[in-house]
Amino acid sequence: MRVKKAVFPVAGLGTRFLPATKSTPKEMLPLIDKPLVQYVVEEAVASGIEQILFVTGRGKRAIEDHFDHAFELETLLEDKGKTAELHEVRQIAEMAKIFFVRQKQALGLGHAILCAKEFVGAEPFAVLLGDDIIDAPVPCLGQLLDVYESYRAPVLALEKVPMVNISSYGCVRANQLAKRVYEVLDLVEKPAIIDAPSDLAIIGRYILTPGIFPILEDQAPGKGGEIQLTDALVRLSKQESIFGCQFEGLRHDCGDKLGFLKATVDMALKRDEFNGAFQDYLRMRLCR
Ligand code: G1P
């Protein structure tokens, strides 16, 4: 069955990015001129996703507005003959079929995914976490879907990270099957360095099967007192094989201030519209 549905958990409070996220959803922070969440929706759509469910919370209305038509703005742009801008804002509302559900309590990523149960039904589905922006020749989710096509089983995005950082991630013990493809043998959420089974970290892209829902329904709280998706995946791995895809591409952790800055610089260096002016500025600043 083709993967057409994606779940975006966006209820998080963005405490790593205060005070900017006090009243603005972290997903709406812009990399140059586009909110983070739009990059991730574009990745999903480019990978063949047709329906997106945002699992939202209080204070996230701006995300709904961003993916809706903006009547006044569109009329104004039309009247002024700004057709390129008009096309750009209109197509955001037409990228995919968008749905929303509220996660009424902040009980963790596993709980957020459980809120998508009715939307997902009996199909395989994707999960995309908005903090991870991945600049890749083939969209990262598309790379996971290629692995899914071969095994018809859950697939996690994996990246080798420096061991000093492993306790910020879910971590896997895995058996390499091919270049960039692994079978996941065990998983642990945010281990201490000495307990980490490898340097392979789970990055915020998943293909899951509906078998995850009955597990999440009775999943006990884990790390940080939250219902962890990683813990549910440990149990799922006893029922179905789980695979990993060490994706090709550059990942930016945009939930973190330094990661966000790096992503901004990277994206700006790639933009033709600045015509080298940004490179010149950086060179000048660094030589001072
Ligand atoms: C979540 C997952 C973790 C994963 C990470 C990827 O953690 O629980 O397993 O490695 O996303 O970004 P969070 O960063 O939301 O605390």
py3Dmol code that shows the C-alpha trace and the ligand (Angstrom):
import py3Dmol

protein = """\
ATOM      1  CA  MET A   1       0.000   0.000   0.000  1.00  0.00           C
ATOM      2  CA  ARG A   2       1.403   3.416  -0.979  1.00  0.00           C
ATOM      3  CA  VAL A   3       2.148   5.815   1.893  1.00  0.00           C
ATOM      4  CA  LYS A   4      -0.133   8.835   1.380  1.00  0.00           C
ATOM      5  CA  LYS A   5      -0.616  10.103   4.927  1.00  0.00           C
ATOM      6  CA  ALA A   6       1.785  11.968   7.188  1.00  0.00           C
ATOM      7  CA  VAL A   7       1.562  13.041  10.805  1.00  0.00           C
ATOM      8  CA  PHE A   8       3.294  16.201  12.044  1.00  0.00           C
ATOM      9  CA  PRO A   9       3.444  16.450  15.844  1.00  0.00           C
ATOM     10  CA  VAL A  10       3.551  20.237  16.427  1.00  0.00           C
ATOM     11  CA  ALA A  11       2.229  20.677  19.964  1.00  0.00           C
ATOM     12  CA  GLY A  12       5.684  21.174  21.541  1.00  0.00           C
ATOM     13  CA  LEU A  13       6.310  24.430  23.393  1.00  0.00           C
ATOM     14  CA  GLY A  14       9.732  25.179  21.903  1.00  0.00           C
ATOM     15  CA  THR A  15      11.421  25.822  25.237  1.00  0.00           C
ATOM     16  CA  ARG A  16      14.872  25.611  23.596  1.00  0.00           C
ATOM     17  CA  PHE A  17      14.026  28.748  21.647  1.00  0.00           C
ATOM     18  CA  LEU A  18      12.607  31.159  24.212  1.00  0.00           C
ATOM     19  CA  PRO A  19      11.704  33.990  24.226  1.00  0.00           C
ATOM     20  CA  ALA A  20      10.966  33.822  20.464  1.00  0.00           C
ATOM     21  CA  THR A  21       8.550  30.932  21.037  1.00  0.00           C
ATOM     22  CA  LYS A  22       6.621  32.551  23.878  1.00  0.00           C
ATOM     23  CA  SER A  23       3.748  33.485  21.560  1.00  0.00           C
ATOM     24  CA  THR A  24       4.972  32.245  18.150  1.00  0.00           C
ATOM     25  CA  PRO A  25       4.928  28.513  17.367  1.00  0.00           C
ATOM     26  CA  LYS A  26       8.516  27.302  16.916  1.00  0.00           C
ATOM     27  CA  GLU A  27       7.381  25.713  13.643  1.00  0.00           C
ATOM     28  CA  MET A  28       6.666  29.208  12.283  1.00  0.00           C
ATOM     29  CA  LEU A  29      10.170  30.597  12.828  1.00  0.00           C
ATOM     30  CA  PRO A  30      11.458  31.506   9.365  1.00  0.00           C
ATOM     31  CA  LEU A  31      14.605  30.272   7.697  1.00  0.00           C
ATOM     32  CA  ILE A  32      15.126  33.427   5.621  1.00  0.00           C
ATOM     33  CA  ASP A  33      11.528  33.882   4.416  1.00  0.00           C
ATOM     34  CA  LYS A  34       9.823  30.526   4.848  1.00  0.00           C
ATOM     35  CA  PRO A  35       8.580  29.011   8.132  1.00  0.00           C
ATOM     36  CA  LEU A  36      10.345  25.826   9.219  1.00  0.00           C
ATOM     37  CA  VAL A  37       7.154  23.804   8.944  1.00  0.00           C
ATOM     38  CA  GLN A  38       6.754  24.698   5.272  1.00  0.00           C
ATOM     39  CA  TYR A  39      10.150  23.180   4.418  1.00  0.00           C
ATOM     40  CA  VAL A  40       9.026  19.939   6.057  1.00  0.00           C
ATOM     41  CA  VAL A  41       5.592  19.949   4.374  1.00  0.00           C
ATOM     42  CA  GLU A  42       7.346  20.516   1.028  1.00  0.00           C
ATOM     43  CA  GLU A  43       9.602  17.517   1.734  1.00  0.00           C
ATOM     44  CA  ALA A  44       6.543  15.364   2.491  1.00  0.00           C
ATOM     45  CA  VAL A  45       4.667  16.490  -0.633  1.00  0.00           C
ATOM     46  CA  ALA A  46       7.756  15.992  -2.824  1.00  0.00           C
ATOM     47  CA  SER A  47       7.877  12.423  -1.436  1.00  0.00           C
ATOM     48  CA  GLY A  48       4.291  11.700  -2.553  1.00  0.00           C
ATOM     49  CA  ILE A  49       2.348  12.517   0.644  1.00  0.00           C
ATOM     50  CA  GLU A  50      -1.197  13.739  -0.076  1.00  0.00           C
ATOM     51  CA  GLN A  51      -2.765  14.122   3.385  1.00  0.00           C
ATOM     52  CA  ILE A  52      -1.177  15.745   6.408  1.00  0.00           C
ATOM     53  CA  LEU A  53      -2.404  15.728  10.000  1.00  0.00           C
ATOM     54  CA  PHE A  54      -0.999  18.344  12.349  1.00  0.00           C
ATOM     55  CA  VAL A  55      -1.205  17.234  15.964  1.00  0.00           C
ATOM     56  CA  THR A  56      -1.397  20.689  17.498  1.00  0.00           C
ATOM     57  CA  GLY A  57      -1.877  22.325  20.865  1.00  0.00           C
ATOM     58  CA  ARG A  58      -2.802  25.693  22.307  1.00  0.00           C
ATOM     59  CA  GLY A  59      -1.129  28.700  20.687  1.00  0.00           C
ATOM     60  CA  LYS A  60      -0.525  27.002  17.316  1.00  0.00           C
ATOM     61  CA  ARG A  61      -3.206  28.826  15.286  1.00  0.00           C
ATOM     62  CA  ALA A  62      -0.562  30.475  13.078  1.00  0.00           C
ATOM     63  CA  ILE A  63       0.181  27.054  11.533  1.00  0.00           C
ATOM     64  CA  GLU A  64      -3.482  26.640  10.534  1.00  0.00           C
ATOM     65  CA  ASP A  65      -3.569  30.131   9.042  1.00  0.00           C
ATOM     66  CA  HIS A  66      -0.345  29.542   7.111  1.00  0.00           C
ATOM     67  CA  PHE A  67      -1.786  26.544   5.254  1.00  0.00           C
ATOM     68  CA  ASP A  68      -5.134  28.255   4.576  1.00  0.00           C
ATOM     69  CA  HIS A  69      -6.045  30.881   1.978  1.00  0.00           C
ATOM     70  CA  ALA A  70      -5.403  34.466   3.094  1.00  0.00           C
ATOM     71  CA  PHE A  71      -8.297  36.214   1.363  1.00  0.00           C
ATOM     72  CA  GLU A  72      -7.349  39.842   2.115  1.00  0.00           C
ATOM     73  CA  LEU A  73      -3.695  39.325   1.250  1.00  0.00           C
ATOM     74  CA  GLU A  74      -4.518  37.470  -1.972  1.00  0.00           C
ATOM     75  CA  THR A  75      -6.988  40.190  -3.050  1.00  0.00           C
ATOM     76  CA  LEU A  76      -4.419  42.882  -2.334  1.00  0.00           C
ATOM     77  CA  LEU A  77      -1.682  41.099  -4.290  1.00  0.00           C
ATOM     78  CA  GLU A  78      -4.111  40.541  -7.170  1.00  0.00           C
ATOM     79  CA  ASP A  79      -5.123  44.232  -7.256  1.00  0.00           C
ATOM     80  CA  LYS A  80      -1.494  45.305  -7.272  1.00  0.00           C
ATOM     81  CA  GLY A  81      -0.638  42.859 -10.052  1.00  0.00           C
ATOM     82  CA  LYS A  82       1.935  41.050  -7.884  1.00  0.00           C
ATOM     83  CA  THR A  83       1.336  37.734  -9.619  1.00  0.00           C
ATOM     84  CA  ALA A  84       4.483  35.898  -8.497  1.00  0.00           C
ATOM     85  CA  GLU A  85       3.760  36.630  -4.815  1.00  0.00           C
ATOM     86  CA  LEU A  86       0.070  35.790  -5.327  1.00  0.00           C
ATOM     87  CA  HIS A  87       0.950  32.432  -6.837  1.00  0.00           C
ATOM     88  CA  GLU A  88       3.392  31.700  -4.012  1.00  0.00           C
ATOM     89  CA  VAL A  89       0.952  32.367  -1.164  1.00  0.00           C
ATOM     90  CA  ARG A  90      -1.912  30.577  -2.935  1.00  0.00           C
ATOM     91  CA  GLN A  91      -0.002  27.398  -3.589  1.00  0.00           C
ATOM     92  CA  ILE A  92       0.855  27.023   0.124  1.00  0.00           C
ATOM     93  CA  ALA A  93      -2.857  26.470   0.800  1.00  0.00           C
ATOM     94  CA  GLU A  94      -3.100  23.936  -2.008  1.00  0.00           C
ATOM     95  CA  MET A  95      -0.030  21.760  -1.389  1.00  0.00           C
ATOM     96  CA  ALA A  96      -1.857  18.942   0.386  1.00  0.00           C
ATOM     97  CA  LYS A  97      -5.072  18.086   2.209  1.00  0.00           C
ATOM     98  CA  ILE A  98      -4.438  19.342   5.715  1.00  0.00           C
ATOM     99  CA  PHE A  99      -6.148  18.090   8.892  1.00  0.00           C
ATOM    100  CA  PHE A 100      -5.765  19.101  12.528  1.00  0.00           C
ATOM    101  CA  VAL A 101      -6.274  17.396  15.859  1.00  0.00           C
ATOM    102  CA  ARG A 102      -5.453  18.799  19.293  1.00  0.00           C
ATOM    103  CA  GLN A 103      -3.131  16.960  21.655  1.00  0.00           C
ATOM    104  CA  LYS A 104      -4.843  18.053  24.834  1.00  0.00           C
ATOM    105  CA  GLN A 105      -2.027  17.116  27.199  1.00  0.00           C
ATOM    106  CA  ALA A 106       1.741  17.273  26.618  1.00  0.00           C
ATOM    107  CA  LEU A 107       2.346  13.589  27.341  1.00  0.00           C
ATOM    108  CA  GLY A 108       5.146  13.011  24.817  1.00  0.00           C
ATOM    109  CA  LEU A 109       5.821  12.083  21.183  1.00  0.00           C
ATOM    110  CA  GLY A 110       4.249   8.624  21.532  1.00  0.00           C
ATOM    111  CA  HIS A 111       1.047  10.198  22.835  1.00  0.00           C
ATOM    112  CA  ALA A 112       1.053  12.733  19.979  1.00  0.00           C
ATOM    113  CA  ILE A 113       1.243   9.893  17.439  1.00  0.00           C
ATOM    114  CA  LEU A 114      -1.613   8.097  19.207  1.00  0.00           C
ATOM    115  CA  CYS A 115      -3.763  11.202  18.581  1.00  0.00           C
ATOM    116  CA  ALA A 116      -3.440  10.365  14.846  1.00  0.00           C
ATOM    117  CA  LYS A 117      -4.992   6.892  15.174  1.00  0.00           C
ATOM    118  CA  GLU A 118      -8.371   7.731  13.583  1.00  0.00           C
ATOM    119  CA  PHE A 119      -6.754   9.774  10.783  1.00  0.00           C
ATOM    120  CA  VAL A 120      -4.338   6.991   9.902  1.00  0.00           C
ATOM    121  CA  GLY A 121      -6.750   4.036  10.002  1.00  0.00           C
ATOM    122  CA  ALA A 122      -5.233   0.802   8.726  1.00  0.00           C
ATOM    123  CA  GLU A 123      -2.559   2.293   6.446  1.00  0.00           C
ATOM    124  CA  PRO A 124       1.193   2.724   6.761  1.00  0.00           C
ATOM    125  CA  PHE A 125       2.014   6.384   7.439  1.00  0.00           C
ATOM    126  CA  ALA A 126       4.872   8.840   7.788  1.00  0.00           C
ATOM    127  CA  VAL A 127       5.858  10.927  10.811  1.00  0.00           C
ATOM    128  CA  LEU A 128       7.900  14.097  10.337  1.00  0.00           C
ATOM    129  CA  LEU A 129       9.324  16.148  13.201  1.00  0.00           C
ATOM    130  CA  GLY A 130       9.615  19.824  12.367  1.00  0.00           C
ATOM    131  CA  ASP A 131      12.880  20.535  14.204  1.00  0.00           C
ATOM    132  CA  ASP A 132      14.874  18.527  11.685  1.00  0.00           C
ATOM    133  CA  ILE A 133      15.318  20.331   8.378  1.00  0.00           C
ATOM    134  CA  ILE A 134      17.064  18.080   5.888  1.00  0.00           C
ATOM    135  CA  ASP A 135      18.680  19.444   2.780  1.00  0.00           C
ATOM    136  CA  ALA A 136      19.011  16.450   0.478  1.00  0.00           C
ATOM    137  CA  PRO A 137      19.293  15.678  -3.232  1.00  0.00           C
ATOM    138  CA  VAL A 138      16.400  13.209  -2.858  1.00  0.00           C
ATOM    139  CA  PRO A 139      13.921  14.282  -0.132  1.00  0.00           C
ATOM    140  CA  CYS A 140      14.771  12.411   3.081  1.00  0.00           C
ATOM    141  CA  LEU A 141      11.264  10.979   3.443  1.00  0.00           C
ATOM    142  CA  GLY A 142      11.471   9.758  -0.178  1.00  0.00           C
ATOM    143  CA  GLN A 143      14.686   7.894   0.712  1.00  0.00           C
ATOM    144  CA  LEU A 144      12.861   6.190   3.618  1.00  0.00           C
ATOM    145  CA  LEU A 145       9.979   5.311   1.308  1.00  0.00           C
ATOM    146  CA  ASP A 146      12.394   3.569  -1.082  1.00  0.00           C
ATOM    147  CA  VAL A 147      13.479   1.336   1.824  1.00  0.00           C
ATOM    148  CA  TYR A 148       9.826   0.839   2.805  1.00  0.00           C
ATOM    149  CA  GLU A 149       9.042  -0.338  -0.748  1.00  0.00           C
ATOM    150  CA  SER A 150      11.629  -3.119  -0.367  1.00  0.00           C
ATOM    151  CA  TYR A 151      10.601  -4.379   3.091  1.00  0.00           C
ATOM    152  CA  ARG A 152       6.995  -3.184   3.643  1.00  0.00           C
ATOM    153  CA  ALA A 153       7.894  -2.594   7.297  1.00  0.00           C
ATOM    154  CA  PRO A 154       8.587   0.397   9.568  1.00  0.00           C
ATOM    155  CA  VAL A 155      11.620   2.510   8.582  1.00  0.00           C
ATOM    156  CA  LEU A 156      13.479   5.071  10.719  1.00  0.00           C
ATOM    157  CA  ALA A 157      15.806   7.832   9.522  1.00  0.00           C
ATOM    158  CA  LEU A 158      19.273   7.277  10.974  1.00  0.00           C
ATOM    159  CA  GLU A 159      22.365   9.434  11.217  1.00  0.00           C
ATOM    160  CA  LYS A 160      25.745   8.790  12.804  1.00  0.00           C
ATOM    161  CA  VAL A 161      26.318  11.510  15.402  1.00  0.00           C
ATOM    162  CA  PRO A 162      29.334  12.261  17.620  1.00  0.00           C
ATOM    163  CA  MET A 163      29.055  10.074  20.751  1.00  0.00           C
ATOM    164  CA  VAL A 164      29.047  13.181  22.985  1.00  0.00           C
ATOM    165  CA  ASN A 165      25.672  14.082  21.460  1.00  0.00           C
ATOM    166  CA  ILE A 166      24.030  10.647  21.492  1.00  0.00           C
ATOM    167  CA  SER A 167      22.060  11.297  24.686  1.00  0.00           C
ATOM    168  CA  SER A 168      19.964  13.894  22.802  1.00  0.00           C
ATOM    169  CA  TYR A 169      18.514  11.206  20.539  1.00  0.00           C
ATOM    170  CA  GLY A 170      16.856   7.866  20.283  1.00  0.00           C
ATOM    171  CA  CYS A 171      19.687   5.427  19.537  1.00  0.00           C
ATOM    172  CA  VAL A 172      19.640   2.033  17.783  1.00  0.00           C
ATOM    173  CA  ARG A 173      21.591  -1.194  17.725  1.00  0.00           C
ATOM    174  CA  ALA A 174      21.445  -2.275  14.128  1.00  0.00           C
ATOM    175  CA  ASN A 175      22.736  -4.736  11.614  1.00  0.00           C
ATOM    176  CA  GLN A 176      23.856  -3.219   8.305  1.00  0.00           C
ATOM    177  CA  LEU A 177      22.154  -4.917   5.347  1.00  0.00           C
ATOM    178  CA  ALA A 178      23.313  -2.711   2.491  1.00  0.00           C
ATOM    179  CA  LYS A 179      24.811   0.715   1.906  1.00  0.00           C
ATOM    180  CA  ARG A 180      22.674   3.027   4.077  1.00  0.00           C
ATOM    181  CA  VAL A 181      20.170   0.264   5.025  1.00  0.00           C
ATOM    182  CA  TYR A 182      20.005  -1.417   8.438  1.00  0.00           C
ATOM    183  CA  GLU A 183      17.832  -3.848  10.321  1.00  0.00           C
ATOM    184  CA  VAL A 184      17.101  -2.340  13.740  1.00  0.00           C
ATOM    185  CA  LEU A 185      17.721  -4.853  16.540  1.00  0.00           C
ATOM    186  CA  ASP A 186      17.141  -2.642  19.572  1.00  0.00           C
ATOM    187  CA  LEU A 187      16.335   0.947  20.440  1.00  0.00           C
ATOM    188  CA  VAL A 188      16.897   3.164  23.465  1.00  0.00           C
ATOM    189  CA  GLU A 189      15.625   6.705  24.044  1.00  0.00           C
ATOM    190  CA  LYS A 190      18.301   9.275  24.918  1.00  0.00           C
ATOM    191  CA  PRO A 191      20.827   6.900  26.521  1.00  0.00           C
ATOM    192  CA  ALA A 192      23.802   7.965  28.607  1.00  0.00           C
ATOM    193  CA  ILE A 193      26.962   7.625  26.495  1.00  0.00           C
ATOM    194  CA  ILE A 194      28.040   4.459  28.305  1.00  0.00           C
ATOM    195  CA  ASP A 195      24.651   2.818  27.674  1.00  0.00           C
ATOM    196  CA  ALA A 196      24.418   3.785  23.988  1.00  0.00           C
ATOM    197  CA  PRO A 197      24.543   0.717  21.733  1.00  0.00           C
ATOM    198  CA  SER A 198      26.027   2.703  18.799  1.00  0.00           C
ATOM    199  CA  ASP A 199      26.450   6.190  17.354  1.00  0.00           C
ATOM    200  CA  LEU A 200      23.393   5.726  15.110  1.00  0.00           C
ATOM    201  CA  ALA A 201      20.770   8.280  16.141  1.00  0.00           C
ATOM    202  CA  ILE A 202      17.114   8.374  15.149  1.00  0.00           C
ATOM    203  CA  ILE A 203      16.341  11.564  13.218  1.00  0.00           C
ATOM    204  CA  GLY A 204      12.837  13.002  12.924  1.00  0.00           C
ATOM    205  CA  ARG A 205      11.498  11.011   9.964  1.00  0.00           C
ATOM    206  CA  TYR A 206       9.668   7.701  10.339  1.00  0.00           C
ATOM    207  CA  ILE A 207       7.528   5.352   8.269  1.00  0.00           C
ATOM    208  CA  LEU A 208       5.265   3.476  10.667  1.00  0.00           C
ATOM    209  CA  THR A 209       2.654   0.770  10.410  1.00  0.00           C
ATOM    210  CA  PRO A 210      -0.719   0.850  12.232  1.00  0.00           C
ATOM    211  CA  GLY A 211       0.543  -1.911  14.556  1.00  0.00           C
ATOM    212  CA  ILE A 212       2.095   0.930  16.579  1.00  0.00           C
ATOM    213  CA  PHE A 213      -1.321   2.141  17.856  1.00  0.00           C
ATOM    214  CA  PRO A 214      -2.367  -0.749  20.146  1.00  0.00           C
ATOM    215  CA  ILE A 215       1.150  -0.596  21.613  1.00  0.00           C
ATOM    216  CA  LEU A 216       0.954   3.164  22.217  1.00  0.00           C
ATOM    217  CA  GLU A 217      -2.437   2.727  23.881  1.00  0.00           C
ATOM    218  CA  ASP A 218      -0.883   0.972  26.852  1.00  0.00           C
ATOM    219  CA  GLN A 219       2.664   2.339  26.644  1.00  0.00           C
ATOM    220  CA  ALA A 220       3.946   3.320  30.103  1.00  0.00           C
ATOM    221  CA  PRO A 221       5.752   6.670  30.461  1.00  0.00           C
ATOM    222  CA  GLY A 222       9.507   6.419  29.902  1.00  0.00           C
ATOM    223  CA  LYS A 223      12.350   8.959  29.708  1.00  0.00           C
ATOM    224  CA  GLY A 224      11.289  12.306  31.198  1.00  0.00           C
ATOM    225  CA  GLY A 225       7.966  10.821  32.324  1.00  0.00           C
ATOM    226  CA  GLU A 226       6.703  10.998  28.712  1.00  0.00           C
ATOM    227  CA  ILE A 227       5.126   8.343  26.506  1.00  0.00           C
ATOM    228  CA  GLN A 228       8.045   7.716  24.184  1.00  0.00           C
ATOM    229  CA  LEU A 229       7.670   6.585  20.579  1.00  0.00           C
ATOM    230  CA  THR A 230      11.074   4.887  20.870  1.00  0.00           C
ATOM    231  CA  ASP A 231       9.815   2.660  23.730  1.00  0.00           C
ATOM    232  CA  ALA A 232       6.775   1.671  21.657  1.00  0.00           C
ATOM    233  CA  LEU A 233       9.083   0.862  18.729  1.00  0.00           C
ATOM    234  CA  VAL A 234      11.055  -1.531  20.970  1.00  0.00           C
ATOM    235  CA  ARG A 235       7.819  -3.462  21.500  1.00  0.00           C
ATOM    236  CA  LEU A 236       6.814  -3.196  17.831  1.00  0.00           C
ATOM    237  CA  SER A 237      10.199  -4.688  16.854  1.00  0.00           C
ATOM    238  CA  LYS A 238       9.185  -7.909  18.660  1.00  0.00           C
ATOM    239  CA  GLN A 239       6.195  -8.188  16.284  1.00  0.00           C
ATOM    240  CA  GLU A 240       7.558  -6.777  12.998  1.00  0.00           C
ATOM    241  CA  SER A 241      11.066  -6.176  11.679  1.00  0.00           C
ATOM    242  CA  ILE A 242      12.057  -2.502  11.750  1.00  0.00           C
ATOM    243  CA  PHE A 243      14.531  -1.023   9.290  1.00  0.00           C
ATOM    244  CA  GLY A 244      16.752   2.038   9.287  1.00  0.00           C
ATOM    245  CA  CYS A 245      17.770   4.314   6.438  1.00  0.00           C
ATOM    246  CA  GLN A 246      20.978   6.283   6.883  1.00  0.00           C
ATOM    247  CA  PHE A 247      19.777   9.081   4.635  1.00  0.00           C
ATOM    248  CA  GLU A 248      21.920  11.138   2.326  1.00  0.00           C
ATOM    249  CA  GLY A 249      21.762  14.865   3.021  1.00  0.00           C
ATOM    250  CA  LEU A 250      22.620  17.621   5.447  1.00  0.00           C
ATOM    251  CA  ARG A 251      20.445  17.801   8.571  1.00  0.00           C
ATOM    252  CA  HIS A 252      19.994  20.928  10.619  1.00  0.00           C
ATOM    253  CA  ASP A 253      18.581  20.755  14.158  1.00  0.00           C
ATOM    254  CA  CYS A 254      16.495  23.902  13.953  1.00  0.00           C
ATOM    255  CA  GLY A 255      14.979  23.423  17.412  1.00  0.00           C
ATOM    256  CA  ASP A 256      18.349  24.568  18.713  1.00  0.00           C
ATOM    257  CA  LYS A 257      19.614  28.160  18.398  1.00  0.00           C
ATOM    258  CA  LEU A 258      23.030  27.258  16.973  1.00  0.00           C
ATOM    259  CA  GLY A 259      21.532  24.693  14.571  1.00  0.00           C
ATOM    260  CA  PHE A 260      19.009  27.284  13.424  1.00  0.00           C
ATOM    261  CA  LEU A 261      21.758  29.849  12.789  1.00  0.00           C
ATOM    262  CA  LYS A 262      23.789  27.329  10.774  1.00  0.00           C
ATOM    263  CA  ALA A 263      20.717  26.436   8.715  1.00  0.00           C
ATOM    264  CA  THR A 264      20.010  30.102   8.018  1.00  0.00           C
ATOM    265  CA  VAL A 265      23.570  30.693   6.793  1.00  0.00           C
ATOM    266  CA  ASP A 266      23.511  27.528   4.694  1.00  0.00           C
ATOM    267  CA  MET A 267      20.203  28.360   3.035  1.00  0.00           C
ATOM    268  CA  ALA A 268      21.270  31.961   2.420  1.00  0.00           C
ATOM    269  CA  LEU A 269      24.508  30.831   0.756  1.00  0.00           C
ATOM    270  CA  LYS A 270      22.430  28.725  -1.648  1.00  0.00           C
ATOM    271  CA  ARG A 271      20.008  31.502  -2.619  1.00  0.00           C
ATOM    272  CA  ASP A 272      20.735  32.916  -6.083  1.00  0.00           C
ATOM    273  CA  GLU A 273      18.745  36.049  -5.310  1.00  0.00           C
ATOM    274  CA  PHE A 274      21.488  37.350  -3.005  1.00  0.00           C
ATOM    275  CA  ASN A 275      23.864  37.121  -5.909  1.00  0.00           C
ATOM    276  CA  GLY A 276      27.010  36.552  -3.871  1.00  0.00           C
ATOM    277  CA  ALA A 277      26.329  39.562  -1.618  1.00  0.00           C
ATOM    278  CA  PHE A 278      25.846  37.341   1.445  1.00  0.00           C
ATOM    279  CA  GLN A 279      29.126  35.449   0.777  1.00  0.00           C
ATOM    280  CA  ASP A 280      30.922  38.798   0.453  1.00  0.00           C
ATOM    281  CA  TYR A 281      29.427  39.995   3.732  1.00  0.00           C
ATOM    282  CA  LEU A 282      30.427  36.824   5.608  1.00  0.00           C
ATOM    283  CA  ARG A 283      33.967  36.994   4.241  1.00  0.00           C
ATOM    284  CA  MET A 284      34.249  40.623   5.275  1.00  0.00           C
ATOM    285  CA  ARG A 285      32.945  39.905   8.810  1.00  0.00           C
ATOM    286  CA  LEU A 286      35.222  36.907   9.335  1.00  0.00           C
ATOM    287  CA  CYS A 287      38.327  38.771   8.214  1.00  0.00           C
ATOM    288  CA  ARG A 288      37.820  41.647  10.650  1.00  0.00           C
TER     289      ARG A 288
END
"""
ligand_1 = """\
16
G1P
C 12.515 12.890 19.456
C 12.597 11.372 19.678
C 14.057 10.914 19.573
C 14.649 11.343 18.252
C 14.493 12.870 18.070
C 14.904 13.279 16.659
O 13.152 13.528 20.556
O 12.053 11.059 20.941
O 14.104 9.510 19.666
O 16.008 10.994 18.199
O 13.114 13.274 18.239
O 14.837 14.661 16.488
P 12.978 15.103 20.844
O 14.067 15.788 20.062
O 11.621 15.497 20.400
O 13.184 15.248 22.328
"""
view = py3Dmol.view(width=600, height=400)
view.addModel(protein, "pdb")
view.setStyle({"model": 0}, {"cartoon": {"style": "trace"}})
view.addModel(ligand_1, "xyz")
view.setStyle({"model": 1}, {"stick": {}})
view.zoomTo()
view.show()
